[in-house]
Amino acid sequence: MVCGTGVGASIAANKAKGIGARIVGAWLTNDLVKAWLEAEFSTDEDFRRRVAKLYAMESGLADGTI
């Protein structure tokens, strides 16, 4: 989650079960964004299986199958 000051967003996120947030400095934010933008998606089977599980979670499938 990215927010102007992060205070309100952190408060809201910390109230949601299973989600936590905290405020980070500008230097860490820059490092995180740079790493995310430069990351390469892997098509290895392990990662494809994890992506399929995430898709199943978003689709409401409990057992992780598609």
Residue, then its C-alpha position, 0 to 999 in steps of 0.5 A: m500500500v502506498c499513501g502520502t503520509g501512510v498514517g491513515a492507511s496504516i491505521a486502516a490496514n492494521k484493523a483488517k485481519g491478516i493485514g499489517a502495515r507500517i510507515v517506512g522512510a523514503w529511502l526504503t520506499n525507493d529501494l522497494v519500488k526499484a526492486w519491484l520494477e526490476a524484478e523478473f517474473s519466473t515461469d518455473e513450475d514452483f512459481r506457476r503453482r503459487v500463482a495458480k493458488l493465488y488465482a484460486m484464492e481470489s476466485g473463492l476456490a478453497d482447495g487451490t485447484i483451478 
